[in-house]
């Protein structure tokens, strides 16, 4: 809750809203300690006043329905083989030197796809 308290204490400006970002909030969702319980009080203030801060939770996993009904969900499909290869080529082109050939990048994409099939 200290993160929320710190965000709420920021100087207010009508054009700036402090935002708390939780990366991989889905990992907290599966924790036996249920640390996300604190979110209920922070995202729905008991006094009924509007929130003084914004909140963004990023996850690779779906949260339970009670938390999802307070949110906007943005889902993206898994990248295609072409997406993966284009991304790898773009990253390499942004570096100073060519590290891998296109064939090696394709092999890396093959390995990633094999790994993803293994996880399913």
C-alpha positions as CSV (number, residue, x, y, z in Angstrom):
1,X,0.0,0.0,0.0
2,X,3.0,2.3,0.3
3,X,3.1,2.6,-3.5
4,X,-0.5,3.9,-3.5
5,X,0.2,6.2,-0.6
6,X,3.2,7.7,-2.3
7,X,1.2,8.2,-5.5
8,X,-1.6,9.9,-3.6
9,X,0.8,12.3,-1.9
10,X,2.1,13.6,-5.3
11,X,1.3,17.3,-5.9
12,X,-2.0,17.5,-7.7
13,X,-2.4,19.1,-11.1
14,X,-5.6,19.1,-13.1
15,X,-3.6,17.8,-16.1
16,X,-1.5,15.1,-14.4
17,X,-2.7,11.9,-12.8
18,X,-0.2,9.7,-10.9
19,X,-0.4,6.1,-12.1
20,X,0.6,2.9,-10.3
21,X,1.7,0.1,-12.6
22,X,1.9,-3.5,-11.6
23,X,3.9,-5.6,-14.0
24,X,3.0,-9.3,-14.0
25,X,0.1,-8.9,-11.7
26,X,-1.0,-12.4,-12.6
27,X,1.8,-13.8,-10.5
28,X,0.4,-12.1,-7.4
29,X,-3.0,-13.6,-8.4
30,X,-1.7,-17.2,-8.0
31,X,0.1,-16.5,-4.7
32,X,-1.3,-18.3,-1.7
33,X,-0.9,-15.1,0.4
34,X,-3.4,-13.3,-1.9
35,X,-1.6,-10.0,-1.9
36,X,-4.1,-8.5,-4.4
37,X,-6.7,-8.1,-1.6
38,X,-5.3,-4.6,-0.9
39,X,-6.4,-3.6,-4.4
40,X,-10.1,-3.7,-3.5
41,X,-9.8,-0.9,-1.0
42,X,-7.5,1.1,-3.2
43,X,-9.5,0.8,-6.4
44,X,-12.9,1.3,-4.7
45,X,-12.4,3.9,-1.9
46,X,-14.8,3.3,0.9
47,X,-15.8,7.0,1.0
48,X,-17.1,6.8,-2.5
49,X,-14.9,9.7,-3.8
50,X,-13.2,9.4,-7.2
51,X,-9.8,7.8,-7.3
52,X,-6.9,10.2,-7.0
53,X,-4.6,7.9,-8.9
54,X,-4.7,5.7,-12.0
55,X,-3.9,2.0,-11.9
56,X,-2.6,-0.3,-14.6
57,X,-2.1,-4.1,-14.1
58,X,-0.2,-6.0,-16.8
59,X,-0.4,-9.8,-16.9
60,X,0.1,-12.7,-19.2
61,X,-2.6,-14.6,-17.3
62,X,-6.3,-13.9,-16.8
63,X,-7.2,-12.6,-13.3
64,X,-10.3,-13.9,-11.5
65,X,-13.7,-12.5,-12.5
66,X,-14.1,-10.3,-9.4
67,X,-11.0,-8.3,-10.4
68,X,-11.6,-8.4,-14.1
69,X,-15.0,-6.7,-13.9
70,X,-13.3,-3.6,-12.6
71,X,-11.0,-3.4,-15.6
72,X,-10.6,-3.1,-19.3
73,X,-9.0,-6.1,-20.8
74,X,-6.8,-5.9,-23.8
75,X,-5.9,-9.3,-25.3
76,X,-3.4,-9.9,-28.1
77,X,-3.1,-13.1,-30.1
78,X,0.2,-15.0,-30.0
79,X,2.6,-13.7,-32.6
80,X,2.8,-15.6,-35.9
81,X,6.0,-17.1,-37.2
82,X,6.3,-14.0,-39.5
83,X,5.8,-11.7,-36.6
84,X,8.6,-13.4,-34.6
85,X,11.0,-13.4,-37.6
86,X,10.2,-9.7,-38.4
87,X,10.8,-8.7,-34.8
88,X,14.1,-10.6,-34.6
89,X,15.3,-9.0,-37.8
90,X,14.3,-5.5,-36.7
91,X,16.1,-5.9,-33.4
92,X,19.2,-7.1,-35.1
93,X,19.0,-4.2,-37.6
94,X,18.9,-1.7,-34.7
95,X,22.2,-3.0,-33.4
96,X,25.6,-1.8,-34.6
97,X,26.7,-5.2,-36.1
98,X,25.0,-8.2,-37.6
99,X,25.2,-11.0,-35.1
100,X,23.1,-13.7,-36.8
101,X,22.2,-14.7,-40.3
102,X,18.6,-14.8,-41.4
103,X,18.8,-18.6,-41.4
104,X,20.0,-18.5,-37.7
105,X,17.2,-16.2,-36.8
106,X,14.7,-18.6,-38.4
107,X,16.3,-21.4,-36.4
108,X,15.8,-19.3,-33.3
109,X,12.1,-18.8,-34.2
110,X,11.8,-22.6,-34.7
111,X,13.2,-23.2,-31.3
112,X,10.8,-20.7,-29.7
113,X,7.8,-22.3,-31.4
114,X,9.0,-25.8,-30.3
115,X,9.3,-24.5,-26.7
116,X,5.8,-22.9,-26.9
117,X,4.3,-26.2,-28.1
118,X,6.0,-28.0,-25.2
119,X,4.4,-25.6,-22.7
120,X,0.9,-26.1,-24.1
